[in-house]
Amino acid sequence: MLSIRELLVLAVIIFVVWYGYRVYARIDSARTRRAADQARRSANKKPELDLVRCPQCGAYISDPNIHVCDPDGPAR
């Protein structure tokens, strides 16, 4: 038969294991959430464009090969 002292020790051990599992689960959840947020941010990030100033009209363009200058200059 188990004495009261042994039952209390058993209850404390069960509580410590249960609480340790909760802390571990919370840390793991935060880690996976942080990784998912970081992956989502990097997936939504658009590539940056280098803009070049057109020597004829002064407009900033991303691809000089497809740019057609307006005879009146850029719209202001």
C-alpha positions in Angstrom: 0.0 0.0 0.0 1.2 3.5 -0.7 1.6 5.9 2.1 0.5 9.6 2.0 4.1 10.7 1.5 4.6 8.4 -1.5 1.3 9.6 -3.0 2.3 13.3 -2.6 5.7 12.6 -4.2 4.0 10.8 -7.1 1.6 13.7 -7.5 4.5 16.2 -7.6 6.4 14.1 -10.1 3.3 13.9 -12.4 2.7 17.7 -12.0 6.4 18.5 -12.9 6.3 16.2 -16.0 3.0 17.7 -17.1 4.1 21.3 -16.6 7.4 20.6 -18.4 5.5 19.2 -21.4 3.3 22.3 -21.5 6.4 24.6 -21.5 8.1 22.5 -24.2 4.9 22.5 -26.3 4.6 26.3 -26.0 8.2 26.9 -27.0 7.9 24.5 -30.0 4.6 26.2 -31.1 6.3 29.6 -31.0 9.3 28.3 -32.9 7.1 26.8 -35.7 4.9 30.0 -35.8 8.0 32.1 -36.1 9.4 29.9 -38.9 6.0 30.1 -40.8 5.8 33.9 -40.4 9.4 34.2 -41.8 8.6 31.9 -44.7 5.4 33.8 -45.5 7.3 37.2 -45.4 10.0 35.9 -47.7 7.4 34.5 -50.1 5.5 37.8 -50.3 8.6 39.9 -50.8 8.7 41.4 -54.3 12.0 41.7 -56.1 13.5 45.1 -56.2 13.9 46.9 -59.5 16.9 49.0 -60.4 15.6 52.2 -62.1 17.6 54.1 -64.7 17.0 57.6 -65.8 16.2 58.0 -69.4 18.7 60.5 -71.0 16.1 61.9 -73.4 13.0 62.5 -71.2 14.4 62.2 -67.7 11.8 59.6 -66.6 13.0 56.7 -64.4 12.5 53.4 -66.0 13.2 49.8 -65.2 14.0 48.5 -68.7 15.4 51.0 -71.3 14.7 48.5 -74.1 10.9 48.8 -73.9 10.7 52.5 -73.0 9.3 54.9 -75.5 9.9 58.6 -74.8 6.9 61.0 -74.9 7.7 64.0 -77.1 6.3 66.4 -74.5 8.5 64.9 -71.7 7.3 63.1 -68.6 3.8 63.9 -67.2 4.0 66.1 -64.2 
